Amino acid sequence: MTPLLIIAVVVGWIACGLIGGALASEKGRGSDGLLLGFLFGPIGIVIALLLPPKAVAHKQGTKHCPYCATAIDVSEMKCPNCRRSQPPRQTNADWEKTVAARDDVEKWAKEEKSDDAS
């Protein structure tokens, strides 16, 4: 192999890693995409595109966009990052349980069981 061809292959593989990292960073998985791109080249880019958004912990009063995993305020109807509309809440009770502390949810579950028994 000629030195020029070797340099072109190495530069191409590095570019695949950077592209994979950039594509996956929108989903909160930048390092995963970078690694996939470096290891698998063009196939790693395709895998990085197919990665699901990374699940992250919620802060009180925030939720994560199901499309790009950006943390947004609970009152937002559109994600400021990907500009997609957020799915509507089913009921206020369900929503309160998602932002409540674990102790509150356990208390509500006990109350619901006691209501069902009566």
Steps between C-alpha positions, in 0.01 A plus 500: 500500500618844424555747782240734350234228511585416862469867598165528320364193682617627841355848441173343380477282811564801726231693311255212553568516875442874512181479291369214716573701814325810364191305397472313830563811713154630406362199687731540800730218379794690350772272636310190386473633145864605499612153605269328250624720217866434584451125539264427212552790258202571272296222662556670837339817362187303411495338846542845663197623307293209630596543868206591728523816714679448830275491806602754760368585846233767530539814706193629678288693250676367189442221255707359217399518138425145377656582162836661588527457882544872567388610847210745467257673734178306565291785363673499159286374213792485252859394556736798457766269354320284242186720475265198516168512683494311828250219559210616717460390860230241559360632828608741770527216753741307276706815446519576871632149563781547247633814671428392858743348743514122529342513848196683360453243223517214751245683720267547200531133409396401854206742484388359165516143637299598807242674278470187284448279809208708628 
